[in-house]
Amino acid sequence: MSIITSLSCIRFFTCFFSSFSLLLITGLADTSSTSNNEKGSTKSSEGSGSTWLKFIIIFFGLLAVGAFSVFLFKLWQRKKREEQHARLLKLFEQDDELEVELGIRD
């Protein structure tokens, strides 16, 4: 059950950060004025490349954060599994001292 909740938590944060990053990208809206058409034609092509560059950088940044989050989650999951396995082995290991004290075994 905890795996399902942690995966949904990771998905929520991924969606949250990706939607938040879209708000940070400037230049997606057309804000050029009609009076600057001569200058705007050269600036819009430069601005478009800059916008795509920002978008690609943010996309790969989010991808790296997501991959790092999955890596940390898998590492945490493996550590937790090893701890539970060690607890289980400790629970079922034979304790010779306890058997001798109780008189079950010589």
KOLTOR-680643 format. One line per field, with one value per atom (N, C-alpha, C): x, y, z; residue number from 1; residue in three letters; atom name. Coordinates in nm, 2 decimals. Example, Ala and Ser with C-alpha at 12.3 -4.5 7.8 and 13.67 -1.06 7.14 Angstrom:
<atoms>
px	c(1.32, 1.23, 1.32, 1.28, 1.37, 1.29)
py	c(-0.57, -0.45, -0.33, -0.22, -0.11, 0.00)
pz	c(0.78, 0.78, 0.78, 0.71, 0.71, 0.79)
k	c(1, 1, 1, 2, 2, 2)
r	c(ALA, ALA, ALA, SER, SER, SER)
a	c(N, CA, C, N, CA, C)
</atoms>
This chain:
<atoms>
px	c(0.08, 0.00, 0.09, 0.20, 0.29, 0.35, 0.37, 0.43, 0.34, 0.21, 0.11, 0.11, 0.10, 0.10, 0.22, 0.34, 0.46, 0.47, 0.43, 0.43, 0.33, 0.22, 0.12, 0.18, 0.25, 0.31, 0.42, 0.50, 0.60, 0.54, 0.43, 0.36, 0.30, 0.25, 0.19, 0.30, 0.41, 0.52, 0.57, 0.58, 0.63, 0.53, 0.40, 0.30, 0.31, 0.32, 0.33, 0.44, 0.56, 0.68, 0.68, 0.62, 0.62, 0.52, 0.40, 0.31, 0.36, 0.44, 0.50, 0.60, 0.68, 0.79, 0.73, 0.61, 0.55, 0.51, 0.48, 0.45, 0.58, 0.69, 0.82, 0.87, 0.83, 0.88, 0.82, 0.90, 0.85, 0.87, 0.78, 0.79, 0.69, 0.62, 0.52, 0.40, 0.37, 0.26, 0.31, 0.22, 0.26, 0.23, 0.34, 0.32, 0.38, 0.41, 0.46, 0.36, 0.40, 0.30, 0.30, 0.19, 0.18, 0.26, 0.30, 0.37, 0.52, 0.57, 0.71, 0.72, 0.65, 0.66, 0.79, 0.86, 0.99, 1.09, 1.10, 1.19, 1.15, 1.02, 0.96, 0.99, 1.00, 1.02, 1.15, 1.26, 1.39, 1.40, 1.33, 1.33, 1.25, 1.14, 1.06, 1.13, 1.21, 1.28, 1.39, 1.46, 1.56, 1.49, 1.38, 1.30, 1.25, 1.21, 1.15, 1.26, 1.38, 1.49, 1.53, 1.52, 1.55, 1.45, 1.32, 1.21, 1.23, 1.26, 1.27, 1.39, 1.50, 1.62, 1.58, 1.51, 1.46, 1.37, 1.29, 1.19, 1.27, 1.37, 1.45, 1.53, 1.59, 1.67, 1.58, 1.46, 1.37, 1.32, 1.29, 1.25, 1.35, 1.48, 1.58, 1.61, 1.59, 1.61, 1.50, 1.38, 1.27, 1.29, 1.34, 1.36, 1.47, 1.58, 1.68, 1.63, 1.55, 1.49, 1.40, 1.32, 1.24, 1.32, 1.42, 1.51, 1.58, 1.63, 1.69, 1.59, 1.47, 1.37, 1.34, 1.33, 1.30, 1.42, 1.54, 1.66, 1.66, 1.63, 1.63, 1.52, 1.40, 1.29, 1.33, 1.40, 1.44, 1.55, 1.64, 1.74, 1.68, 1.58, 1.51, 1.43, 1.37, 1.29, 1.38, 1.50, 1.59, 1.64, 1.67, 1.72, 1.61, 1.49, 1.38, 1.35, 1.36, 1.35, 1.46, 1.58, 1.69, 1.67, 1.62, 1.59, 1.48, 1.38, 1.27, 1.32, 1.41, 1.46, 1.55, 1.63, 1.72, 1.63, 1.52, 1.43, 1.37, 1.33, 1.27, 1.37, 1.49, 1.59, 1.62, 1.62, 1.65, 1.53, 1.41, 1.30, 1.30, 1.35, 1.34, 1.48, 1.58, 1.71, 1.70, 1.77, 1.77, 1.86, 1.81, 1.89, 1.93, 2.05, 2.10, 2.10, 2.13, 2.14, 2.00, 1.90, 1.76, 1.72, 1.75, 1.71, 1.78, 1.91, 1.99, 1.93, 1.90, 1.84, 1.71, 1.63, 1.49, 1.50, 1.61, 1.63, 1.58, 1.56, 1.51, 1.62, 1.74, 1.85, 1.97, 2.06, 2.18, 2.29)
py	c(-0.12, 0.00, 0.13, 0.12, 0.24, 0.26, 0.16, 0.18, 0.25, 0.22, 0.29, 0.44, 0.47, 0.61, 0.68, 0.62, 0.69, 0.71, 0.62, 0.64, 0.75, 0.76, 0.87, 1.00, 1.00, 1.12, 1.17, 1.08, 1.11, 1.17, 1.11, 1.15, 1.29, 1.32, 1.45, 1.55, 1.53, 1.63, 1.65, 1.55, 1.56, 1.65, 1.62, 1.71, 1.85, 1.87, 2.00, 2.08, 2.02, 2.09, 2.12, 2.03, 2.05, 2.16, 2.17, 2.28, 2.41, 2.41, 2.53, 2.58, 2.49, 2.54, 2.60, 2.56, 2.62, 2.76, 2.79, 2.93, 3.02, 2.96, 3.03, 3.06, 2.99, 3.01, 3.14, 3.24, 3.36, 3.35, 3.42, 3.42, 3.33, 3.25, 3.17, 3.24, 3.35, 3.44, 3.54, 3.57, 3.67, 3.81, 3.88, 4.01, 4.12, 4.09, 4.19, 4.29, 4.42, 4.52, 4.53, 4.58, 4.59, 4.70, 4.80, 4.92, 4.88, 4.78, 4.74, 4.62, 4.62, 4.50, 4.49, 4.60, 4.58, 4.52, 4.57, 4.52, 4.38, 4.37, 4.25, 4.12, 4.13, 4.01, 3.95, 4.03, 3.97, 3.93, 4.01, 3.98, 3.85, 3.83, 3.72, 3.59, 3.59, 3.46, 3.44, 3.54, 3.52, 3.48, 3.54, 3.51, 3.37, 3.33, 3.19, 3.09, 3.11, 3.02, 3.02, 3.14, 3.15, 3.08, 3.09, 3.03, 2.88, 2.82, 2.68, 2.63, 2.71, 2.67, 2.67, 2.77, 2.76, 2.64, 2.62, 2.50, 2.37, 2.35, 2.23, 2.22, 2.33, 2.32, 2.29, 2.35, 2.32, 2.17, 2.13, 1.99, 1.89, 1.91, 1.82, 1.83, 1.95, 1.97, 1.89, 1.90, 1.83, 1.68, 1.64, 1.50, 1.44, 1.52, 1.48, 1.48, 1.57, 1.57, 1.45, 1.42, 1.30, 1.17, 1.16, 1.04, 1.03, 1.14, 1.14, 1.10, 1.14, 1.11, 0.96, 0.90, 0.76, 0.68, 0.73, 0.66, 0.66, 0.77, 0.78, 0.69, 0.69, 0.61, 0.46, 0.42, 0.28, 0.24, 0.34, 0.32, 0.30, 0.39, 0.39, 0.26, 0.21, 0.09, -0.03, -0.04, -0.15, -0.15, -0.03, -0.02, -0.07, -0.03, -0.07, -0.22, -0.28, -0.42, -0.50, -0.45, -0.52, -0.51, -0.40, -0.39, -0.49, -0.50, -0.59, -0.73, -0.76, -0.90, -0.93, -0.84, -0.86, -0.88, -0.80, -0.82, -0.96, -1.00, -1.13, -1.24, -1.23, -1.33, -1.33, -1.21, -1.20, -1.27, -1.25, -1.31, -1.46, -1.52, -1.67, -1.74, -1.66, -1.73, -1.80, -1.91, -1.98, -1.92, -1.90, -1.84, -1.95, -1.99, -2.10, -2.07, -1.94, -1.90, -1.91, -1.87, -1.87, -2.01, -2.10, -2.24, -2.30, -2.27, -2.32, -2.26, -2.13, -2.07, -2.13, -2.17, -2.22, -2.37, -2.43, -2.57, -2.67, -2.61, -2.69, -2.77, -2.71, -2.78, -2.77, -2.87, -2.87, -2.79)
pz	c(0.00, 0.00, 0.00, 0.07, 0.08, -0.06, -0.13, -0.27, -0.36, -0.35, -0.43, -0.39, -0.26, -0.22, -0.26, -0.24, -0.28, -0.43, -0.51, -0.65, -0.69, -0.63, -0.66, -0.61, -0.51, -0.46, -0.55, -0.61, -0.71, -0.83, -0.88, -1.00, -0.97, -0.85, -0.82, -0.83, -0.76, -0.76, -0.90, -0.98, -1.12, -1.20, -1.19, -1.26, -1.20, -1.07, -1.01, -1.07, -1.07, -1.11, -1.26, -1.34, -1.48, -1.51, -1.44, -1.47, -1.42, -1.31, -1.25, -1.35, -1.41, -1.50, -1.62, -1.66, -1.78, -1.75, -1.63, -1.59, -1.59, -1.57, -1.57, -1.71, -1.81, -1.94, -2.00, -2.03, -2.09, -2.24, -2.30, -2.45, -2.51, -2.44, -2.50, -2.56, -2.49, -2.54, -2.64, -2.74, -2.84, -2.78, -2.74, -2.68, -2.77, -2.90, -2.98, -3.03, -3.04, -3.08, -3.23, -3.29, -3.43, -3.49, -3.41, -3.46, -3.49, -3.43, -3.45, -3.54, -3.65, -3.74, -3.81, -3.84, -3.91, -3.82, -3.70, -3.60, -3.54, -3.53, -3.47, -3.55, -3.69, -3.77, -3.74, -3.72, -3.68, -3.54, -3.45, -3.31, -3.28, -3.35, -3.32, -3.35, -3.46, -3.49, -3.39, -3.34, -3.23, -3.10, -3.07, -2.95, -2.95, -3.07, -3.08, -3.05, -3.10, -3.07, -2.92, -2.87, -2.72, -2.64, -2.68, -2.61, -2.62, -2.73, -2.75, -2.67, -2.66, -2.58, -2.44, -2.39, -2.25, -2.22, -2.31, -2.30, -2.29, -2.38, -2.38, -2.25, -2.20, -2.08, -1.96, -1.95, -1.84, -1.85, -1.97, -1.99, -1.94, -1.99, -1.94, -1.79, -1.74, -1.60, -1.52, -1.56, -1.50, -1.52, -1.63, -1.66, -1.56, -1.54, -1.45, -1.31, -1.27, -1.13, -1.11, -1.21, -1.21, -1.20, -1.28, -1.28, -1.14, -1.09, -0.96, -0.85, -0.86, -0.76, -0.77, -0.89, -0.90, -0.84, -0.87, -0.82, -0.67, -0.61, -0.46, -0.40, -0.47, -0.42, -0.43, -0.54, -0.55, -0.44, -0.42, -0.32, -0.18, -0.15, -0.02, -0.01, -0.12, -0.11, -0.09, -0.15, -0.13, 0.01, 0.07, 0.21, 0.30, 0.28, 0.37, 0.36, 0.24, 0.22, 0.29, 0.29, 0.36, 0.51, 0.56, 0.70, 0.75, 0.67, 0.70, 0.69, 0.60, 0.58, 0.71, 0.75, 0.87, 0.99, 1.00, 1.12, 1.12, 1.00, 0.98, 1.02, 0.97, 1.01, 1.16, 1.22, 1.36, 1.44, 1.39, 1.46, 1.46, 1.35, 1.34, 1.36, 1.40, 1.42, 1.56, 1.57, 1.69, 1.79, 1.91, 2.01, 2.11, 2.11, 2.19, 2.34, 2.37, 2.51, 2.57, 2.50, 2.56, 2.58, 2.49, 2.51, 2.63, 2.65, 2.77, 2.89, 2.90, 3.02, 3.05, 2.95, 2.98, 3.01, 2.99, 3.02, 2.91, 2.80, 2.68, 2.63, 2.63, 2.56, 2.66, 2.66, 2.74, 2.68)
k	c(1, 1, 1, 2, 2, 2, 3, 3, 3, 4, 4, 4, 5, 5, 5, 6, 6, 6, 7, 7, 7, 8, 8, 8, 9, 9, 9, 10, 10, 10, 11, 11, 11, 12, 12, 12, 13, 13, 13, 14, 14, 14, 15, 15, 15, 16, 16, 16, 17, 17, 17, 18, 18, 18, 19, 19, 19, 20, 20, 20, 21, 21, 21, 22, 22, 22, 23, 23, 23, 24, 24, 24, 25, 25, 25, 26, 26, 26, 27, 27, 27, 28, 28, 28, 29, 29, 29, 30, 30, 30, 31, 31, 31, 32, 32, 32, 33, 33, 33, 34, 34, 34, 35, 35, 35, 36, 36, 36, 37, 37, 37, 38, 38, 38, 39, 39, 39, 40, 40, 40, 41, 41, 41, 42, 42, 42, 43, 43, 43, 44, 44, 44, 45, 45, 45, 46, 46, 46, 47, 47, 47, 48, 48, 48, 49, 49, 49, 50, 50, 50, 51, 51, 51, 52, 52, 52, 53, 53, 53, 54, 54, 54, 55, 55, 55, 56, 56, 56, 57, 57, 57, 58, 58, 58, 59, 59, 59, 60, 60, 60, 61, 61, 61, 62, 62, 62, 63, 63, 63, 64, 64, 64, 65, 65, 65, 66, 66, 66, 67, 67, 67, 68, 68, 68, 69, 69, 69, 70, 70, 70, 71, 71, 71, 72, 72, 72, 73, 73, 73, 74, 74, 74, 75, 75, 75, 76, 76, 76, 77, 77, 77, 78, 78, 78, 79, 79, 79, 80, 80, 80, 81, 81, 81, 82, 82, 82, 83, 83, 83, 84, 84, 84, 85, 85, 85, 86, 86, 86, 87, 87, 87, 88, 88, 88, 89, 89, 89, 90, 90, 90, 91, 91, 91, 92, 92, 92, 93, 93, 93, 94, 94, 94, 95, 95, 95, 96, 96, 96, 97, 97, 97, 98, 98, 98, 99, 99, 99, 100, 100, 100, 101, 101, 101, 102, 102, 102, 103, 103, 103, 104, 104, 104, 105, 105, 105, 106, 106, 106)
r	c(MET, MET, MET, SER, SER, SER, ILE, ILE, ILE, ILE, ILE, ILE, THR, THR, THR, SER, SER, SER, LEU, LEU, LEU, SER, SER, SER, CYS, CYS, CYS, ILE, ILE, ILE, ARG, ARG, ARG, PHE, PHE, PHE, PHE, PHE, PHE, THR, THR, THR, CYS, CYS, CYS, PHE, PHE, PHE, PHE, PHE, PHE, SER, SER, SER, SER, SER, SER, PHE, PHE, PHE, SER, SER, SER, LEU, LEU, LEU, LEU, LEU, LEU, LEU, LEU, LEU, ILE, ILE, ILE, THR, THR, THR, GLY, GLY, GLY, LEU, LEU, LEU, ALA, ALA, ALA, ASP, ASP, ASP, THR, THR, THR, SER, SER, SER, SER, SER, SER, THR, THR, THR, SER, SER, SER, ASN, ASN, ASN, ASN, ASN, ASN, GLU, GLU, GLU, LYS, LYS, LYS, GLY, GLY, GLY, SER, SER, SER, THR, THR, THR, LYS, LYS, LYS, SER, SER, SER, SER, SER, SER, GLU, GLU, GLU, GLY, GLY, GLY, SER, SER, SER, GLY, GLY, GLY, SER, SER, SER, THR, THR, THR, TRP, TRP, TRP, LEU, LEU, LEU, LYS, LYS, LYS, PHE, PHE, PHE, ILE, ILE, ILE, ILE, ILE, ILE, ILE, ILE, ILE, PHE, PHE, PHE, PHE, PHE, PHE, GLY, GLY, GLY, LEU, LEU, LEU, LEU, LEU, LEU, ALA, ALA, ALA, VAL, VAL, VAL, GLY, GLY, GLY, ALA, ALA, ALA, PHE, PHE, PHE, SER, SER, SER, VAL, VAL, VAL, PHE, PHE, PHE, LEU, LEU, LEU, PHE, PHE, PHE, LYS, LYS, LYS, LEU, LEU, LEU, TRP, TRP, TRP, GLN, GLN, GLN, ARG, ARG, ARG, LYS, LYS, LYS, LYS, LYS, LYS, ARG, ARG, ARG, GLU, GLU, GLU, GLU, GLU, GLU, GLN, GLN, GLN, HIS, HIS, HIS, ALA, ALA, ALA, ARG, ARG, ARG, LEU, LEU, LEU, LEU, LEU, LEU, LYS, LYS, LYS, LEU, LEU, LEU, PHE, PHE, PHE, GLU, GLU, GLU, GLN, GLN, GLN, ASP, ASP, ASP, ASP, ASP, ASP, GLU, GLU, GLU, LEU, LEU, LEU, GLU, GLU, GLU, VAL, VAL, VAL, GLU, GLU, GLU, LEU, LEU, LEU, GLY, GLY, GLY, ILE, ILE, ILE, ARG, ARG, ARG, ASP, ASP, ASP)
a	c(N, CA, C, N, CA, C, N, CA, C, N, CA, C, N, CA, C, N, CA, C, N, CA, C, N, CA, C, N, CA, C, N, CA, C, N, CA, C, N, CA, C, N, CA, C, N, CA, C, N, CA, C, N, CA, C, N, CA, C, N, CA, C, N, CA, C, N, CA, C, N, CA, C, N, CA, C, N, CA, C, N, CA, C, N, CA, C, N, CA, C, N, CA, C, N, CA, C, N, CA, C, N, CA, C, N, CA, C, N, CA, C, N, CA, C, N, CA, C, N, CA, C, N, CA, C, N, CA, C, N, CA, C, N, CA, C, N, CA, C, N, CA, C, N, CA, C, N, CA, C, N, CA, C, N, CA, C, N, CA, C, N, CA, C, N, CA, C, N, CA, C, N, CA, C, N, CA, C, N, CA, C, N, CA, C, N, CA, C, N, CA, C, N, CA, C, N, CA, C, N, CA, C, N, CA, C, N, CA, C, N, CA, C, N, CA, C, N, CA, C, N, CA, C, N, CA, C, N, CA, C, N, CA, C, N, CA, C, N, CA, C, N, CA, C, N, CA, C, N, CA, C, N, CA, C, N, CA, C, N, CA, C, N, CA, C, N, CA, C, N, CA, C, N, CA, C, N, CA, C, N, CA, C, N, CA, C, N, CA, C, N, CA, C, N, CA, C, N, CA, C, N, CA, C, N, CA, C, N, CA, C, N, CA, C, N, CA, C, N, CA, C, N, CA, C, N, CA, C, N, CA, C, N, CA, C, N, CA, C, N, CA, C, N, CA, C, N, CA, C, N, CA, C, N, CA, C, N, CA, C, N, CA, C, N, CA, C, N, CA, C)
</atoms>
